[in-house]
């Protein structure tokens, strides 16, 4: 094998850049502490942080543990709240024309006596139009909807960091997280250079050899991570790797975002909300001190001013005086995320609209794979090719689920929703699965290699969108209605037990924020592996 890499240069700070710096410093701990491996973050003082990721995915708590960030300090500084799932409303209508609301839960029953719970629900709890005859599907398989409705936190007051009764994630201030990770990175031996990259120099092989910095001149590079966001200045502009848009699958290309006050700061839902709008959808992400909110929309169907007006009308009094900022979103991915001696991470690698909060998760899993396929100084093309294949699979998995949320709906009340259903392509694997699921229910066997979206995610979404119709099926017959009713009774008992045991979300957050002092983050030691964090 060739000589080991001795230097990693990360261009771009922000959330992605500092997650990468801390993650690699933790994994390669002794080498970084002794400077056998040097990690440097070059961060422009002239470029702001977009702050993607205020709503995070389930593995976020695992990532923070790996990075050595104490949870209580993170919650205080990032004004973080807990998240137990995502709530969708006004994307579809029931048979009476009323908006449907459903939850994609973080915790649920994956089987009942070995049988698919969706099959049992369709047979025993749904009519022929796909309408539930009682509680909805996610209420039948998960405690999360009741926990969200009751505004409960996921653990008891006084519990230790990262301990909980049910899985959870967070809503948080992504800009403050970047600041926390910058401090942690420096403690771990990461060097920071505050300077602007004016030029990127390539050698005769087409590899990045030097960065020309505004204040410090030429800076030599061995292995470089592009965390420059949508600008993609290394892999896109310098190396010329093409960007492949997802426009044929997804229409949305704009975000109008604003920070709003709570209507009642003591009533904080442990969920993000995604509300269907005339030309897209609106998100609501409750932090402790404010609400992150906005409108994800298609500029082909609504102007920026019209979108802002519609968003303000939805937000009501909370939006008075707000001046939403419009962001042009680059939806799609760089064809290859690893080119020569450069790996793109975060928005420079790709971005799918934030319906399922996959931005930070994508960075997390990409770093796991980068460590698994970490190069030597010869940069074997086979290693880069395998990594790129894994990243392709990740983005295909994400685009499948996000596209499903649009293409399976029944809204056609505006030109936007008509185009969603009539003009958009469906990703090939999703199209094949949707044909299959007209006769059966989502199963692990249908999803192939996956890292994030489970059969439960697909079952919850398709049940919520009334894709399935009620009726007899063999899995339900094998389970039997008596066993189904026994299961429901046990689930109700568990839900009631948790509702009685677990505290009000706001009271839990207040308790966490009041514990400890304001001292800087202490380095935490955990037993580290770089795989299996899900």
N, C-alpha and C positions, 0 to 999 in steps of 0.2 A: 504494500500500500504506500501511497505517496505521503509526503510530509503533512502533519496535521495543520489545520487552519490556525493561525496565530492572532488574527485580527478580524473583528466583525464591526462594520460601520453601519449604523442605522440612521437613515436620513429621514427626518421628520419626527417630532415628538408626539404630542397628543396621546390619545388613549392607546392606539395601536403600537406606536413606537416605544412607549414606555412599558407596555405589557411585554413586548418582545424583549426589551432590555432586561427586565426583572426576571422573566421566565428563563432566559438563557443563562443569566447570572446564577440563578438558583440551581438549575440543572447541572451546569459546569462549575459548581461552586468553588472548589479548591483551585482549579486552573485560573479562574477569574480573580480570586483573592490574591494569588501569587503572581498575577499578570502574565502567566504563560499564555493565556487567552485574553486579549484586550477587547473590551466592548465599549464603543463610543457612540453616543447619540449626538448628531448634528441637527440642531433645532434653530430654525430661523426666527429671530425676534420680530420679523416683519409680517409673519403669516399667523393668522389666528387658528383656533381649533374649532372644527365643525361641531364636535361634541356628539357624534353618533353614539347611540347606545343607552339613552336614559332608561329605557325599559330593557331588561336583560333576560336571557334565557336560563333555563334550569341549571346548567352546570356552572353558573357564575360563582356560586359559593365555593365550589371545588377549586376554581381558578384562583380566587383570593387566598385560599389556604395555601396553595402551591406557591404563590408569590410572597407568602409570609406576612400578609396584611391582617392585623387583628380586626375581627369583625366589628366589635363595638366602636373602635376608632373610625373605621370606614363608615359606619352608620351615622355617627355624629358629624363627621366632616363633610360627607357627601349628602347630608340630609336624606339619607336612604330610608325607604320603606320596604316592606315585604311584599312579594308578589306570589300568588298561588295559582295563577293561570291567566289566560287572556279571555276577555269577554267581548263577544261580537253581537251587535244589534243593528237592525235596519238594513241588513244586507239582503234579506229575503222576507217574504210575506207568507203568512199561513193561509188556509183556505177561506178565512174570513177577511183577508186583506190587512191583517194586523202585523206589524213588524215582529220578526222572530228574534229572540235573544238566546244565545247559547254560550257555553264556556268550554274552552280548550284547557283541561285541568293538568296540573303538574303531577297529580297522584291519582291513580284509578285502579280499578279491578281489571286485570288483564284477561282473566278467564274465570269461569264458574264451573268447578268440577271438571276442568279440562276443556270446556266448551266455550265458544266465542260468545261473549255477552251481548254483542250486537244481534246475533241470531235469536237469542232468547228474547231480547227486547222487542224485536220486530214481530215475533210470534205472540208474545203475551202482553205487550204494553203499547201497541201501536195500531191505528186503524188503517184501512186500505188506502187512504190518502197520504199516509206517512205522518199523520198527526199523533202525538202521544195521547194515550187515554188517561194518563195521570201525570206524574212527574216526568220531566224530559230525560233523555238518555244519560247525560252527564250527571244528573242528580242520582240516577240509579246506579252508576258505577263509581262515583267519586264523592268524597266529603267536601271537595273544593267549592262547588257552587254554594252550599250552605255556609261554609266558612266565609266566603266572600260576602254573601248577603248579610251575615251576622257581624261582618267586619272584625274577624278574629285574627290574632297573630298566630304564627306557626309553632310557637314554643311557650313554655311556662316562664313567668317572670322569675328572674334569678338564674335561669339556665346559662350554661357556659357558651362562649362563642361557638358558632357552627353546630350546636346541638339543637335538635328540633323533633317534633312528633310527626311532622309530614314534610315532604320536600318543598323547597321554596326557592325563589330568586329575589331580585331587588328592582326597585325603581331608584335611580340615583343621579347625581350631578356628575356627568362624564368629564367635565372640565376639572372639577375638583379631584376626581379619581386620577386624572393624569398628573396632577400636582403631588398627590400621595405617592404615586408610583415613581415619580422623579426622585423624591426624597429617598424612597426605598432603594431605587437603583443605585444612587450614589453611595448609600451604606453598603451595598453589595459589591462595590468596586467599579461601577460603570462611570465612565467619564462623559461629561456633557460639554459640548462646544456650542455656544450661542453665536451663530453666524449664518449668513444666507449663501446658498449655493448659486453661484452665477453661471457656472459651466460644468459640464461633465466630459471628461476626456476618456477616449477608448484607445486600447493598444492595437497592435497589428492583427490580433485574433478577434477583435471586436469586444473584448472584455473591458469593463470599467477599470481604469488604472488610477485616475486621479479625479478629485473634485476641486474645482477652483472656487474658493470661498471669498466672499466680499472683503473681509477684514484680514484673513489669515493666509491668503494665497492658496497654492496647490497643497492638497491633502491626499496622500497616497491611500489606495484602497486595495484590500485583498478579497474580502467577501462583503457584499453590500445588501442591506435590506431596504427596500423602497417603501417607506411609510408616509409618503407625501400626499396621501388622499387622492381626491379626484384629479389633482394636477398631474400625478403619475410622472414625475419629471425624470426618473431614472429609466424604468422599464418601458414606459410609453414614449417619452420624447427623445431620450438619449439612445436607447436600444431599439426603438422603432417597433416594438411588439404591438400588433393590431389589437384593437378593442372590439369585442363582439357584443353588440347591443341585444337586449331581450325584447325589443320593441314588438316583435311578432307575437310574443306571449303576453306582455304586460303593457298597458297604455300609459301608466302614470310616469310623469317626468318632472314634477315640481313638488315642492313642500313649502307651505306657508306656516311658519312656526312662531310661537309666542310663549312667554312665561306669564301665567295667570295666577291670581290669588285664589286660595281656597274659599268656597262659600261658607264652609264650617270647618275650621282646621282640626276639630276634634273627631271628625267623621271621615277617616281616610280608608278608602277601599283597598284591600290587598289584591288589586288586579289592575291591569291596563284595560282600557276600553277602545274598541275600534267600531266607529259608527258609520254606516253607509251614508254617503252624501250624493248630490246630483251628478258629480263628475269625479268621484273617487271615494275617499273615506277620511274620517277625522280621528285622530288619536288623542287620548287623555291619559297622562301618566302622572299619578299623584306622588310628589315628594313630600317630605315633612313640612317644608316651609313654603311650598308653592305647587302649582300644577304645570307640568310641561304639556303643551297642547299644540295642535296644528292640523293642517289639511293636506293630505297627499292627493294630488289630482293630475289630470291630463291637460296640458296646455292646448291640445287640439280641440277641447270641448268647453273650456272656460278660460277667461282671462285672469291674470293675477288679481286685478281689482275685484272682479266678480267672485273669485274664490275667497278672498279676504272678507268680503261682505257676507258670504254664506257662512263662513267659519264664525264670524262675530255673532251672527244671528243664532247659531247653535249654542255658542258659549254664553250668550245673554249678558247679564250685568257684569260678570267677571271679566268680559273683554272690553269694557269701557275704558278708553284711553290706551288700549294696547295697540302697538304698531308691529304687526307680524312681519317677520323677515322672510323673504322668498329665496329659497335655495333651488338651484337647477340640479337635479339628480341625474347622475350618469348610471343608468340601470343596465347591468350586463357584467361581463368579465373580460379581463385581459386574456387573450387566447392562451398564452402560457404564463403561469405565474413565476416560473423559474426559467430565466434565460441567462446563459453564460454564467457569470459569477454574481448574478443579482436575483433575489427573491422578492417579489412584491407581496405586501401584507396589508390587510385592511382594505380601505376604499381604493387604493391603487391596484389591488388585485381584482376586486369586483364588488358589486353591491346589488342586492335585491331589495326592493322596497320593504320598509321595516315592520311588516305585519306581524312577524313572529320573532322579532328582536334577535335576529341571527348575526348581527354585525360583529359583536365582540366574541360570540361563540365561534364564528368562522376564524377569527384570529387565533383563538385558543387551540382549536383542533389543527389548524395549519402549523402551529408551533410544535405540537405533538409529533406531527409527521416530519417536520423539518429536523427535529432531533433524531427521529428514527432513521432518516436518510441524510444525516449530516455529512457534508462533503469533506474530502481531503483537498489538498491544494491543487490536485489535477482536475477537479470538477468533472468527474466521470459523467458523460451525457446520459448513461443509463439510469443513474441516480436521479438526475433532474427529470427524466422522462417518467419515472415511476411516481415521483412527487406530483408532477403535473397531472398524471392520470388520477391520482387521489383527489386533487383539488377539483378536477372536472366532475368527478363523482359527487363531491360535496355540493357544488353549485347546481348540478342536475337535481339532486335531492331537494334542495331548497326551492328551486324554480318549480318543481312538480307540485309541492304543497301550496305554494303561494298562488300558482295558476289555478289549482283546484278551487280555492276560495272564491275566485271570480267566475270560472267557467261553469260551475255547477249551480249557480244561483238562479232565482226566478224573477229578479227585478228587470223590467224592461220599460220603466216609466220615464226615462230620459234618453237622449241620443247616445250618451256615454254608455249606459247599461245595455242598450241595444247593440252597440258596437262590441262590447265585451262578449256578448253571447253569440253574435252572428259573424263577426269579422276576424276574431282572433284565432290564431293557431293554438292547438293544445300540444304540449310537449309529448314526444312519442311514447315514453314509458307510461306517463299518466293516461294518455289516450287508451292504451292497451288495458291498463288496470280499470279504468272506468267502464270499459266494455265488460270486463270480467265481473266487476262488482254489481252489475245489473242482475247477476244470478247468484252472487255469494257476498261475503262480507270481508273487509280488509284483514289480512293475516300477514305474519312475518314472511311467509313464503312468497308473497306478492311483491315485497319491497327490495329483495336482493340485499346487496351490501348497503347498509345505512349507518349513519352516525347520530342522527338526531330525531327525526320524525318517526314515531312508532305507529303500529297499527291502531293504537288507541287514539292518536291524533287524527288519523284518517276517519276512524269510526265516529269520533265526536263531531268532526266537521260535517261529514256527510249526513249524519243523523240530524244535526242542527239545521242543515240546509234542506232537509226533507227529501234527500236523494232516494232513500229506501222507502218501500211501501210495506205495510203490515201484511202478514200472512204466515201460513204454516211453513216450516222448513225442518229438515231432518236433524240438524244440530239441536234445535229447540226441543224436538220430539224426544231425542236421546236424553237431554237434560231433564225434561219433565217440568210441568208447571208447579208441582209441589216443591221441587228443589229450588225453582226460581223464586217462589214466595218466601221460602226459608232464607235464601240468600238476601232478599230485600229486607227482611226483618233484622238480620244480623247487621247489614249495612246501616240501617236506621239507628240501631243501638250504638254502633261505633260512632256515627255522626253525632248523636246526642251526647255521647260521652265526651267527645272532643269539644263540642260547643260549651259544655259545662266546665271542662277542665282548662281550656285555653283562654287567655285574656283578650280583652279588647285590643285591637291593633294599635290604636293611638296610645293607650296606657302602657303597652309593652314598649313602644318606641320611646316614650317619655322616660320610662325606667332605664332603658339602655343608655339614653343620652345623659342621664344623671349619674351614671356610675363612672368611677375612675376619675383621673385628673386630666389635664389638657396636655400632658407630656407628649413628646414625639412618639411616633410608632416604634415599638421595640421589635427587633428582629426575632422572628419566631422560627423554631426548628420543627420540621415535620419530616417524617420518613417519605422520601421522594421516589416516585417512579414517573416516567413521562407518558405512560399509557393508562387507559382505563379510568379516566377521570369522570366519565359519564355515570 
